[in-house]
């Protein structure tokens, strides 16, 4: 069975919702968990930028081949494509900025250590 592109996008969105729900319910216990989560989310933000660029390229290619037309809501095709391109470019820029900022947070959280509570520490030698 051939998986549709929309299925991949839906799966990514569902995974993020599941992550948010789990973080809300249980949070994280150690910086290493945050480190790993930031790593994956940084990668996701970078891939989002790539995906948006590829979608825009595909729409522009369809436009060049005259395979697009405005829908029943009206408006000129040129105006609709212009709005799409502006929004898509802005989203790509924001995704890139998000990936950069998340990369900084990922790097910073990597320098955090976990201080165990006294009751979690083992017996002290010589006791």
C-alpha positions as CSV (number, residue, x, y, z in Angstrom):
1,X,0.0,0.0,0.0
2,X,1.3,3.4,-1.0
3,X,1.3,5.9,1.9
4,X,0.0,9.4,0.9
5,X,1.9,12.5,1.7
6,X,-1.0,13.7,3.7
7,X,-0.7,10.6,5.9
8,X,2.9,11.5,6.8
9,X,1.8,15.1,7.7
10,X,-1.1,13.8,9.8
11,X,1.2,11.3,11.6
12,X,3.7,14.1,12.4
13,X,0.9,16.3,13.8
14,X,-0.5,13.4,15.9
15,X,2.9,12.6,17.3
16,X,3.4,16.2,18.4
17,X,0.0,16.3,20.0
18,X,0.9,13.0,21.9
19,X,4.2,14.5,23.0
20,X,2.5,17.7,24.3
21,X,-0.1,15.6,26.2
22,X,2.5,13.4,27.7
23,X,4.7,16.3,28.8
24,X,1.6,18.0,30.3
25,X,0.7,14.9,32.2
26,X,4.1,13.7,33.5
27,X,6.7,16.3,32.6
28,X,10.3,15.3,32.5
29,X,12.5,14.0,35.3
30,X,16.0,14.6,34.1
31,X,17.8,17.0,31.8
32,X,18.8,14.2,29.6
33,X,15.1,13.7,28.6
34,X,14.9,17.4,27.7
35,X,18.1,17.1,25.8
36,X,16.8,14.2,23.7
37,X,13.4,15.9,23.1
38,X,15.0,19.2,22.0
39,X,17.2,17.2,19.6
40,X,14.2,15.6,17.9
41,X,12.2,18.9,17.9
42,X,15.2,20.8,16.4
43,X,15.4,18.2,13.6
44,X,11.6,18.4,13.1
45,X,11.8,22.3,12.8
46,X,14.6,22.0,10.2
47,X,12.7,19.3,8.2
48,X,9.5,21.5,8.4
49,X,11.4,24.2,6.6
50,X,12.5,21.7,3.9
51,X,9.0,20.3,3.5
52,X,7.5,23.8,3.1
53,X,10.0,24.7,0.5
54,X,9.2,21.5,-1.4
55,X,5.5,22.2,-1.2
56,X,6.0,25.7,-2.6
57,X,8.2,24.4,-5.4
58,X,5.5,21.9,-6.3
59,X,2.8,24.6,-6.4
60,X,5.0,26.9,-8.5
61,X,5.7,24.0,-10.9
62,X,1.9,23.3,-11.2
63,X,1.4,27.0,-11.9
64,X,4.1,27.1,-14.6
65,X,2.4,24.1,-16.3
66,X,-1.0,25.9,-16.0
67,X,-2.4,23.2,-13.9
68,X,-3.9,25.6,-11.3
69,X,-7.1,27.6,-11.3
70,X,-8.9,29.6,-8.6
71,X,-11.7,27.8,-6.8
72,X,-15.4,28.8,-6.4
73,X,-14.6,31.5,-3.9
74,X,-13.2,33.7,-6.7
75,X,-10.2,36.0,-6.8
76,X,-7.5,36.0,-9.4
77,X,-5.1,33.1,-9.6
78,X,-2.2,35.5,-9.5
79,X,-3.4,37.0,-6.3
80,X,-4.0,33.7,-4.6
81,X,-0.6,32.3,-5.7
82,X,1.1,35.6,-4.5
83,X,-0.5,35.3,-1.0
84,X,0.5,31.6,-0.9
85,X,4.1,32.4,-1.8
86,X,4.4,35.2,0.7
87,X,2.9,33.1,3.5
88,X,5.0,30.0,2.5
89,X,8.2,32.0,2.5
90,X,7.4,33.6,5.8
91,X,6.7,30.1,7.3
92,X,10.0,28.8,5.9
93,X,11.9,31.7,7.5
94,X,10.1,31.1,10.8
95,X,10.8,27.4,10.7
96,X,14.5,28.1,10.1
97,X,14.6,30.6,12.9
98,X,12.8,28.1,15.2
99,X,15.4,25.4,14.3
100,X,18.2,27.8,15.1
101,X,16.8,28.8,18.5
102,X,15.9,25.2,19.4
103,X,19.5,24.2,18.5
104,X,20.7,26.8,21.0
105,X,18.4,25.5,23.7
106,X,19.4,21.9,22.8
107,X,23.1,22.8,23.2
108,X,22.5,24.6,26.5
109,X,20.4,21.9,28.1
110,X,23.2,19.5,27.3
111,X,25.3,21.3,29.9
112,X,22.8,20.7,32.7
113,X,23.4,18.0,35.3
114,X,20.8,16.3,37.5
115,X,21.1,16.7,41.2
116,X,19.6,13.7,42.9
117,X,17.4,14.3,46.0
118,X,19.1,13.0,49.2
119,X,16.6,10.2,49.7
120,X,17.5,8.9,46.2
121,X,21.2,8.7,46.9
122,X,22.7,5.4,48.0
123,X,24.4,4.9,51.4
124,X,27.5,6.9,52.0
125,X,30.7,4.8,52.2
126,X,32.0,4.3,55.7
127,X,28.5,4.4,57.3
